[in-house]
Amino acid sequence: DRKELVAKFIPEAIGREIEKATQGIYPLQNVFIRKVKILKDPKFDLGKLMEVHGDYTRGSWC
């Protein structure tokens, strides 16, 4: 998945797509991608969740 994304960045295909998409709004020229930040999903940890929210029993919130 990341390899496909990087392959799009190298030949500047994304820049041309951005130029085409924004042509009706505002004509952009020479669009380049300089920096990309990849965000990852946080790992789910049940122990940490229980530590933060406490141990609730069924009768305490009903």
N, CA, C and O atoms as CSV, one atom per row, in Angstrom:
chain,resi,resn,atom,element,x,y,z
A,1,ASP,N,N,0.826,-1.191,0.000
A,1,ASP,CA,C,0.000,0.000,0.000
A,1,ASP,C,C,0.874,1.259,0.000
A,1,ASP,O,O,0.641,2.182,-0.780
A,2,ARG,N,N,1.878,1.287,0.879
A,2,ARG,CA,C,2.773,2.447,0.915
A,2,ARG,C,C,3.628,2.531,-0.334
A,2,ARG,O,O,3.940,3.625,-0.805
A,3,LYS,N,N,4.009,1.376,-0.875
A,3,LYS,CA,C,4.833,1.373,-2.086
A,3,LYS,C,C,4.087,2.015,-3.242
A,3,LYS,O,O,4.683,2.747,-4.032
A,4,GLU,N,N,2.792,1.753,-3.351
A,4,GLU,CA,C,1.985,2.371,-4.402
A,4,GLU,C,C,1.910,3.880,-4.208
A,4,GLU,O,O,1.964,4.638,-5.175
A,5,LEU,N,N,1.785,4.310,-2.967
A,5,LEU,CA,C,1.708,5.734,-2.665
A,5,LEU,C,C,3.013,6.437,-3.014
A,5,LEU,O,O,2.999,7.506,-3.624
A,6,VAL,N,N,4.131,5.850,-2.634
A,6,VAL,CA,C,5.439,6.434,-2.942
A,6,VAL,C,C,5.667,6.443,-4.445
A,6,VAL,O,O,6.257,7.385,-4.975
A,7,ALA,N,N,5.212,5.419,-5.132
A,7,ALA,CA,C,5.354,5.372,-6.587
A,7,ALA,C,C,4.585,6.507,-7.257
A,7,ALA,O,O,4.991,6.983,-8.317
A,8,LYS,N,N,3.484,6.945,-6.655
A,8,LYS,CA,C,2.748,8.089,-7.203
A,8,LYS,C,C,3.473,9.404,-6.924
A,8,LYS,O,O,3.414,10.327,-7.736
A,9,PHE,N,N,4.149,9.495,-5.798
A,9,PHE,CA,C,4.838,10.737,-5.446
A,9,PHE,C,C,6.060,10.987,-6.322
A,9,PHE,O,O,6.318,12.131,-6.693
A,10,ILE,N,N,6.802,9.967,-6.655
A,10,ILE,CA,C,8.062,10.138,-7.371
A,10,ILE,C,C,7.872,10.787,-8.744
A,10,ILE,O,O,8.565,11.765,-9.026
A,11,PRO,N,N,6.978,10.306,-9.618
A,11,PRO,CA,C,6.847,10.958,-10.926
A,11,PRO,C,C,5.967,12.211,-10.900
A,11,PRO,O,O,5.612,12.729,-11.959
A,12,GLU,N,N,5.619,12.695,-9.739
A,12,GLU,CA,C,4.809,13.907,-9.571
A,12,GLU,C,C,3.421,13.775,-10.191
A,12,GLU,O,O,2.848,14.767,-10.644
A,13,ALA,N,N,2.885,12.576,-10.214
A,13,ALA,CA,C,1.540,12.353,-10.747
A,13,ALA,C,C,0.489,12.982,-9.846
A,13,ALA,O,O,-0.537,13.460,-10.331
A,14,ILE,N,N,0.730,12.989,-8.544
A,14,ILE,CA,C,-0.212,13.594,-7.596
A,14,ILE,C,C,-0.324,15.095,-7.863
A,14,ILE,O,O,-1.421,15.652,-7.813
A,15,GLY,N,N,0.793,15.747,-8.144
A,15,GLY,CA,C,0.777,17.183,-8.421
A,15,GLY,C,C,-0.087,17.518,-9.625
A,15,GLY,O,O,-0.844,18.488,-9.601
A,16,ARG,N,N,0.025,16.721,-10.672
A,16,ARG,CA,C,-0.792,16.949,-11.867
A,16,ARG,C,C,-2.267,16.709,-11.574
A,16,ARG,O,O,-3.128,17.430,-12.078
A,17,GLU,N,N,-2.562,15.691,-10.754
A,17,GLU,CA,C,-3.958,15.427,-10.385
A,17,GLU,C,C,-4.540,16.582,-9.577
A,17,GLU,O,O,-5.703,16.942,-9.758
A,18,ILE,N,N,-3.742,17.161,-8.694
A,18,ILE,CA,C,-4.198,18.309,-7.901
A,18,ILE,C,C,-4.444,19.503,-8.810
A,18,ILE,O,O,-5.432,20.217,-8.641
A,19,GLU,N,N,-3.553,19.726,-9.773
A,19,GLU,CA,C,-3.732,20.834,-10.721
A,19,GLU,C,C,-5.037,20.675,-11.499
A,19,GLU,O,O,-5.778,21.642,-11.675
A,20,LYS,N,N,-5.316,19.464,-11.963
A,20,LYS,CA,C,-6.543,19.219,-12.727
A,20,LYS,C,C,-7.790,19.383,-11.860
A,20,LYS,O,O,-8.790,19.945,-12.306
A,21,ALA,N,N,-7.729,18.892,-10.622
A,21,ALA,CA,C,-8.900,18.941,-9.740
A,21,ALA,C,C,-9.244,20.363,-9.320
A,21,ALA,O,O,-10.417,20.676,-9.118
A,22,THR,N,N,-8.257,21.219,-9.186
A,22,THR,CA,C,-8.506,22.583,-8.712
A,22,THR,C,C,-8.648,23.593,-9.840
A,22,THR,O,O,-8.794,24.786,-9.575
A,23,GLN,N,N,-8.610,23.156,-11.067
A,23,GLN,CA,C,-8.660,24.079,-12.205
A,23,GLN,C,C,-9.926,24.933,-12.192
A,23,GLN,O,O,-9.866,26.114,-12.534
A,24,GLY,N,N,-11.059,24.371,-11.810
A,24,GLY,CA,C,-12.310,25.127,-11.790
A,24,GLY,C,C,-12.409,26.095,-10.625
A,24,GLY,O,O,-13.148,27.077,-10.699
A,25,ILE,N,N,-11.676,25.833,-9.551
A,25,ILE,CA,C,-11.731,26.685,-8.367
A,25,ILE,C,C,-10.710,27.812,-8.473
A,25,ILE,O,O,-11.049,28.993,-8.400
A,26,TYR,N,N,-9.450,27.417,-8.647
A,26,TYR,CA,C,-8.364,28.385,-8.763
A,26,TYR,C,C,-7.246,27.717,-9.550
A,26,TYR,O,O,-6.795,26.639,-9.161
A,27,PRO,N,N,-6.789,28.312,-10.630
A,27,PRO,CA,C,-5.770,27.647,-11.451
A,27,PRO,C,C,-4.400,27.600,-10.758
A,27,PRO,O,O,-3.744,28.626,-10.580
A,28,LEU,N,N,-3.994,26.411,-10.380
A,28,LEU,CA,C,-2.688,26.210,-9.754
A,28,LEU,C,C,-1.694,25.733,-10.802
A,28,LEU,O,O,-2.060,25.045,-11.755
A,29,GLN,N,N,-0.432,26.108,-10.612
A,29,GLN,CA,C,0.634,25.652,-11.497
A,29,GLN,C,C,1.803,25.178,-10.653
A,29,GLN,O,O,2.021,25.664,-9.543
A,30,ASN,N,N,2.546,24.234,-11.185
A,30,ASN,CA,C,3.757,23.718,-10.541
A,30,ASN,C,C,3.485,23.249,-9.109
A,30,ASN,O,O,4.081,23.756,-8.159
A,31,VAL,N,N,2.594,22.292,-8.967
A,31,VAL,CA,C,2.257,21.740,-7.658
A,31,VAL,C,C,3.211,20.589,-7.358
A,31,VAL,O,O,3.358,19.668,-8.161
A,32,PHE,N,N,3.861,20.648,-6.186
A,32,PHE,CA,C,4.801,19.612,-5.775
A,32,PHE,C,C,4.465,19.149,-4.367
A,32,PHE,O,O,4.007,19.935,-3.537
A,33,ILE,N,N,4.694,17.876,-4.105
A,33,ILE,CA,C,4.536,17.316,-2.768
A,33,ILE,C,C,5.903,17.379,-2.107
A,33,ILE,O,O,6.867,16.797,-2.605
A,34,ARG,N,N,5.988,18.084,-0.991
A,34,ARG,CA,C,7.270,18.245,-0.321
A,34,ARG,C,C,7.420,17.327,0.875
A,34,ARG,O,O,8.488,16.753,1.087
A,35,LYS,N,N,6.367,17.181,1.656
A,35,LYS,CA,C,6.463,16.396,2.876
A,35,LYS,C,C,5.161,15.637,3.086
A,35,LYS,O,O,4.076,16.180,2.880
A,36,VAL,N,N,5.274,14.392,3.492
A,36,VAL,CA,C,4.105,13.556,3.734
A,36,VAL,C,C,4.245,12.950,5.116
A,36,VAL,O,O,5.307,12.445,5.480
A,37,LYS,N,N,3.174,13.001,5.878
A,37,LYS,CA,C,3.170,12.410,7.210
A,37,LYS,C,C,2.179,11.255,7.209
A,37,LYS,O,O,1.004,11.437,6.890
A,38,ILE,N,N,2.651,10.082,7.562
A,38,ILE,CA,C,1.803,8.902,7.603
A,38,ILE,C,C,1.388,8.660,9.042
A,38,ILE,O,O,2.230,8.508,9.926
A,39,LEU,N,N,0.093,8.625,9.267
A,39,LEU,CA,C,-0.438,8.382,10.602
A,39,LEU,C,C,-0.830,6.920,10.727
A,39,LEU,O,O,-1.353,6.326,9.784
A,40,LYS,N,N,-0.577,6.351,11.879
A,40,LYS,CA,C,-0.918,4.952,12.127
A,40,LYS,C,C,-2.019,4.878,13.174
A,40,LYS,O,O,-2.150,5.762,14.021
A,41,ASP,N,N,-2.799,3.822,13.103
A,41,ASP,CA,C,-3.827,3.582,14.109
A,41,ASP,C,C,-3.162,3.194,15.422
A,41,ASP,O,O,-2.206,2.419,15.423
A,42,PRO,N,N,-3.650,3.718,16.534
A,42,PRO,CA,C,-3.071,3.308,17.818
A,42,PRO,C,C,-3.439,1.859,18.120
A,42,PRO,O,O,-4.501,1.376,17.726
A,43,LYS,N,N,-2.551,1.185,18.819
A,43,LYS,CA,C,-2.818,-0.200,19.205
A,43,LYS,C,C,-3.807,-0.209,20.362
A,43,LYS,O,O,-3.690,0.584,21.296
A,44,PHE,N,N,-4.774,-1.106,20.295
A,44,PHE,CA,C,-5.793,-1.217,21.330
A,44,PHE,C,C,-5.259,-2.093,22.447
A,44,PHE,O,O,-4.876,-3.240,22.217
A,45,ASP,N,N,-5.234,-1.552,23.653
A,45,ASP,CA,C,-4.753,-2.289,24.818
A,45,ASP,C,C,-5.856,-2.272,25.869
A,45,ASP,O,O,-6.128,-1.235,26.474
A,46,LEU,N,N,-6.486,-3.418,26.083
A,46,LEU,CA,C,-7.600,-3.511,27.020
A,46,LEU,C,C,-7.157,-3.195,28.442
A,46,LEU,O,O,-7.900,-2.560,29.190
A,47,GLY,N,N,-5.972,-3.623,28.823
A,47,GLY,CA,C,-5.469,-3.346,30.171
A,47,GLY,C,C,-5.325,-1.861,30.426
A,47,GLY,O,O,-5.686,-1.378,31.499
A,48,LYS,N,N,-4.805,-1.135,29.460
A,48,LYS,CA,C,-4.641,0.318,29.582
A,48,LYS,C,C,-6.006,1.004,29.649
A,48,LYS,O,O,-6.187,1.953,30.411
A,49,LEU,N,N,-6.962,0.528,28.857
A,49,LEU,CA,C,-8.306,1.094,28.860
A,49,LEU,C,C,-8.968,0.923,30.220
A,49,LEU,O,O,-9.582,1.856,30.737
A,50,MET,N,N,-8.845,-0.256,30.793
A,50,MET,CA,C,-9.433,-0.514,32.109
A,50,MET,C,C,-8.733,0.305,33.190
A,50,MET,O,O,-9.364,0.723,34.161
A,51,GLU,N,N,-7.440,0.534,33.024
A,51,GLU,CA,C,-6.686,1.334,33.992
A,51,GLU,C,C,-7.166,2.781,33.986
A,51,GLU,O,O,-7.292,3.403,35.041
A,52,VAL,N,N,-7.431,3.310,32.808
A,52,VAL,CA,C,-7.859,4.705,32.676
A,52,VAL,C,C,-9.301,4.889,33.145
A,52,VAL,O,O,-9.594,5.838,33.872
A,53,HIS,N,N,-10.199,4.002,32.742
A,53,HIS,CA,C,-11.622,4.177,33.016
A,53,HIS,C,C,-12.113,3.445,34.258
A,53,HIS,O,O,-13.256,3.639,34.671
A,54,GLY,N,N,-11.305,2.641,34.838
A,54,GLY,CA,C,-11.707,1.938,36.050
A,54,GLY,C,C,-12.498,0.684,35.746
A,54,GLY,O,O,-12.813,0.402,34.590
A,55,ASP,N,N,-12.817,-0.065,36.782
A,55,ASP,CA,C,-13.559,-1.315,36.632
A,55,ASP,C,C,-15.022,-1.057,36.969
A,55,ASP,O,O,-15.374,-0.872,38.134
A,56,TYR,N,N,-15.872,-1.045,35.947
A,56,TYR,CA,C,-17.294,-0.804,36.150
A,56,TYR,C,C,-18.028,-2.131,36.217
A,56,TYR,O,O,-17.772,-3.040,35.428
A,57,THR,N,N,-18.940,-2.228,37.169
A,57,THR,CA,C,-19.786,-3.421,37.246
A,57,THR,C,C,-21.123,-3.098,36.607
A,57,THR,O,O,-21.442,-1.928,36.394
A,58,ARG,N,N,-21.892,-4.098,36.304
A,58,ARG,CA,C,-23.171,-3.898,35.612
A,58,ARG,C,C,-24.139,-3.066,36.438
A,58,ARG,O,O,-24.880,-2.265,35.867
A,59,GLY,N,N,-24.165,-3.218,37.736
A,59,GLY,CA,C,-25.113,-2.503,38.576
A,59,GLY,C,C,-24.748,-1.053,38.843
A,59,GLY,O,O,-25.612,-0.283,39.265
A,60,SER,N,N,-23.521,-0.655,38.618
A,60,SER,CA,C,-23.107,0.699,38.984
A,60,SER,C,C,-23.584,1.766,38.006
A,60,SER,O,O,-23.700,2.928,38.395
A,61,TRP,N,N,-23.863,1.419,36.764
A,61,TRP,CA,C,-24.277,2.438,35.804
A,61,TRP,C,C,-25.715,2.286,35.354
A,61,TRP,O,O,-26.218,3.151,34.636
A,62,CYS,N,N,-26.393,1.232,35.742
A,62,CYS,CA,C,-27.793,1.030,35.321
A,62,CYS,C,C,-28.747,1.774,36.211
A,62,CYS,O,O,-29.959,1.716,36.003
